[in-house]
């Protein structure tokens, strides 16, 4: 199952998340974002070994419905009063099912492609705001998304990010 220390990729470097105020709502967002089911627990205090490098996020405060950890309130990037003995972790209900968009847990047996933040998306030429062709903003220009290997989980991420269920 998916479980491990939460790490985020920011400014071309992996770093950890501090466990100050870390709770099940925060873990739920990470588990859902990674395609790992529901959060079973949100261990802190370096439960899965202390990380290294920067501590990117502290005082994470998710409502539990966000599509990505980057949508939760925090102190801001690299603003913390933590040590790696306080690294946040997650234990999720499911196994690893896909490639996360932004964040990764420290799951060495599951290499993952990541990006530094959520892409701006829109749906065009559909009958309503929640259907249509997927377009993504890149370098200040809208472009289409190729459908090679496009799947239902991919569409689900787009729908969640756009607030369409």
Secondary structure, DSSP 8 states (H G I E B T S, - for coil): --EEEEEEEETTEEEEEB-TT--HHHHHHHHHHTT--SEEE---TTTT----S-EEE-S-B--S--SSGGGSB-S-TT-----GGGB-EEEESS---S--SSEEE--TTS-----SS---EEEESSSSTTSSEEEEEETTEEEE---TT--HHHHHHHHHHTT--
